[in-house]
């Protein structure tokens, strides 16, 4: 019974081979008949061309009168379909014509009034045309899809989709079933011991070779697609036969088996190139990458495996460079890294130098794939090419980073990023030197180089110096962008500056100034910390200042400058960018100076903390005023107003409370309240208050004088500045006189304040009369009225006898002085009254 089943199995193997041979013979005959038929048709076509030539010569010999032919309607030409190729092309001038009577006149058709269209119903929007970048990627994806569905890059014209899909997939299913049947035969022969081991392998090899021979014979004819299936199936059968000879029957050792599988792969690649068959190449790739899996011994042999994979990938790269089959690139990329990560399950740290060189080789190989296709062949890159380029870099960097970090520590991973940056910089140099017109590829190379340079510095430096290094790197990128005239690199530098600002504001500033300073530290330790802060915060701000200079005046262009077609447009205009840099740089300097001076003077001289901050605010106001006078923008005047309001709020909410400004009774049991500085009067603190108020008043007067020539453009800001200066001066003098007399001459305190107010009122009246400013005069008179009320209702009951006499005499003389000034300049008021009349 076993012999009977063995005979049945032998027949099942032999019958397909015989059928394939018969089909090959029949198809060969049909092909020869088709060639004979095509040759006969070509002879008939040549004879028709000779007849056409003779007919043209005869028509030229005749003298044909010409006549005007009325033009035919254009609609006729549009309605006449071209059904077939015209064999005899005889023009109207070559045929005898008869006189054609003129057509009867037709009455003019009534002209219809154009209908009014609703503008809201008109669709004026036009869809954007897809770019070359998108069309190229769409074409490649369509070709890949066609290979999956119909087995060819393009579905032949005139071939129905049903026929293309059905014939292709029936063929694939048939080949798969046939190869599976051969596999079942090998298994059955093992289980039942039917044929000898050598015979089983020989029979399988014979079946595979027969399928390949049959496929080669049918290539290029009517059954071209059928030949592709036979070729692929034959290659698969050969792979399984060699695998069975090694793993199942143990007829071959590992190395001979490996060599035979390499031979099968090489033969498949040769057939793919020779027969222009991508399907055969796909079978070769799948078989090539499955070979190590089928012949796996379980032992760790990274050099042997990766050498084979690198050699296989190089061969596929050569095929791709010759045939330009994009699908093979992605298949090789996928299977290579899939096999790589599968083999890394047995990785240990001691295998580091056996793995990293080959990983680097894989990275260079698949990066070179894009490089060859896009640069050597001078074809522009597609979206799929760039995705492959970036994914390849990401896989290599992520894997190599993990390997190096485990073996030697994180700091050595910086060597990896430097090498990658240099690798892509070399690509950028090649593109610029050769004037390669491929914007997307050049931008990708620049972006990858910038990325790896950016992440190098954090790997080498501590967190404290990352912002400094990034700011210097952004400055260098901006300089290089000017040399290369690269808007993309310029915008990468702007992006890096944005990262610098984010880190500067949210990491560095809180990290340095958020913790309490040790007030007991030595002066040397304080200076060292100050130097570190100056460098870590000063260099980024200085970098912004230099960036302002480079944007305003770029570096001279180099011979490697980018062409306009290889670059992207600028998103930010230079004028707007300069204003942003000025605003950001000034803001950062303003914030850092405040934090640093407040912290440093808390250690050096605490009473000077708040006055120094006022000086910083006033310096910012001076900068805004200077830029406004230079004509940069009207918004600077509003910013100046806001900063001055900030100065006043700072003095009201921080400075005065820090000097212990209190609201208390004039004396014990007295119901009248007064404002003064609490505690004992200190001349040291008085000097600090003088510095604070005097600097602010001096700036207000300076701004008032500088804006004198811009009175028509500045509105009422000059009046606002002058009034603020007077209010601050009045407040400072009143508080100081009140506190000073309260401490040293309590009996004269109330009268002294009244004398001060009278002097202030007299000054206002005098300047209002002399400068003809009604506001000053009215304020001075109001202040005189307030002093009079204060003298009779408050001071009279609280002054000692001697101080009361002095105060009243002085106040009376000051009031008389005010009257004298009015009489002295009475002509001014008389002239004004006559003018009004």
Order of alpha helices (4+ residues) and beta strands (2+ residues): alpha-alpha-alpha-alpha-alpha-alpha-alpha-alpha-alpha-alpha-alpha-alpha-alpha-alpha-alpha-alpha-alpha-alpha-alpha-alpha-alpha-beta-beta-alpha-alpha-alpha-alpha-alpha-alpha-alpha
